[in-house]
Amino acid sequence: MSNQRNDQKEKMPQYKVCLAFAELADVALHDFAVAIITGLTGNASYPAPPVTVARLGTLKSAFEDAVVGAAAKRGRAGAAAKNAARDALVLALRKNAAYVEITCNNDLPTLLSSWFEAASHLKT
């Protein structure tokens, strides 16, 4: 009987947050950040994310400004500023993704309420 319980336990999906957002194009990353800000704002399941919603909004705005600036300048300095702003936003999103993954306690609806996407796999 205990072997049957262990087999069932081993085959339960372990929900993880999909980190593919780091590879999104600039416009899509901006839209993704807006969705995450929406999903975390007032969400009782995630009361204390490591990067606050306000800080995430500031990083998103800085990234948006840097994208516009890079398009206007079309030089190395503009591209470097955009890349730095992008990296800061992605790092903040990764921190919050790890928080969501841990805090959701392997409950898919709770994970999805953050607006992060889930990537599941079976334990082997």
N, C-alpha and C positions, 0 to 999 in steps of 0.2 A: 504494500500500500504506500509506503513512504517513497518507493521508487517512482510510482505513478505521480505523486505530488511533486517530486523533483523534476520529472519530465515536463509536467505542466508549467512549473515555475520557470524552467529553462526556455520554454517556447513562447513565453509572454513577450509581446513587443516592448521594446524599451524606446520610448519616444525621446527624440533629440530634436533640437532646433536646427533647421537647415541653415547653413552658413553661406549658401550660394549668393546671398545678397552682395557679398564683397566683390563679385565678378560682374555685377550689373553695370550697364552703361550709366553715365552721369545722370541723365534725366530719370531713368528708372530707379536709381539709387535715391534720388531726391523724393520721388513718389513713395518709395518703400519707407523712407524715414518718416514721411507724413503719416503713413498708415500705422507705423509703430507708435508714434506720438499719440495718435488717436486711440490705439488699442490700450496703451498704458495709462492714459489720462483717466483718473477716477476709477481705475480697475482695482477693486478691493482684493483681488487675488495677488496683486503685486504692489504692496504698499510702499516699499522702500527700494526701488531699483538703484543699482550702484551709480548710474548716470541718471540724474533726475530728468523729468519730462522737460522742465524749463531749460536745463543745460543742453539736452538733446535738440530742442528747438533753436537754441543759439548756434549750435554746431551745424544744424541744417541750413540756417540762414547764412552763416559764414561760407558754407560750401556753395550755396546758390549764388552768393555775391562773387565768389572766386570763379565760378563757371562763367558768369557773365563777363567778368574782368578778363579772363583768359581768352574769351572769344573776341573781345574788343582789342586786346593788345597783340595777340597772336605771336608771342615771343616766349623765350625760355622762362623769364621771370613770372609771367602770367601762368604758364603751365606748371611751374614749380609751386606757386601759391595755391593753384587749384588742387594739385596732387596732395599738398600738405593738408588742406582743408578736407579733402576726401578721406585721407588716411585717418584724420582725427574723428570724422563721423563714423567710419567703418569700425574703428577701435571702440568707440562708445556703443555702437550697436552690438558688437561682439560681447562686450561686458554685460549688456542687458540681456542678450540671448542666453548667456551662461546662467544668469540669475533666473530667467524665466524657466529654463530647463530644470534647474534644481527646485525651484519653488513650486512648479506645477505638480510635483510628486507623481510623475508618470500618468497624469490624467490628461488625455488628449483635448477634451473641451476646454479645460483650464489653460492649457498651452495655447490653443488657438484663439482664446479670448484676448491674448496679447497682440494678435495680428502677425506674430512670427509664424512662419510655416514650419511644419513638422517633417522630419526625415526619420523614418522608423527602420529598424532592422531587428532580426531575430538573433537572440544570443546563440552562439555556437559553442 
